[in-house]
């Protein structure tokens, strides 16, 4: 199999479904999506996920909106959020932009729309009108789920106004936790590695990038890198809440984990974060 970024032959990875490119370090997974499959849906308690993840994600979303406002052309208004899920990004983004969200999961989309957020049920770009264009398009933890990523990136270029900005927020294959999960998988404990790929969830990851190979792929669409940054994958805010709703733990073990993670936050800053954000600009002409 050829690498989708550089065309080099890919090599077998750590599992039967995992492959890596020895030249550019792009990683792929042959994990089938099961979105809108009711049986898998029952495994994911959306309400629990909502409370647990919100604090850290909203903090990162504010940073992303600040990037978008800084990089977009003066007077930029229209922002498209692909894979809007619960609408948390829309809630932050609509303070600055005129927003539209797109969400393929019918149940999630209708719940988000019921909260008064402008979200459309469907896939990007098929669910857009023929003439719809945007100043900013954002993918938050979405692009790594899309099998035909080249087609999605080509559609981004087509759907942006000249000078428009594409922002990709995604897992970083250089990240500390991902690297640790690979080490553990090599030692025989595969659960953390499977989990970071979201194996068995409705829409697993099919790509793992870092900023350089992602930029090479997006560059093939004639888009120019304007900003690359890492965002914290662990924040103090909301951490205790997150541990509580993740689960099975007693209050004592939750506090113990909380203390251990709080102590490790300064140490984690020494390593690459597991979240990378890149912003690209469509040329003017
Ligand atoms: Zn490659």
Boltz pocket constraint, residues with backbone or C-beta under 6 A from the ligand:
constraints:
  - pocket:
      binder: B
      contacts: [[A, 3], [A, 4], [A, 5], [A, 6], [A, 7], [A, 8], [A, 21], [A, 22], [A, 23], [A, 24], [A, 25], [A, 26]]
      max_distance: 6.0
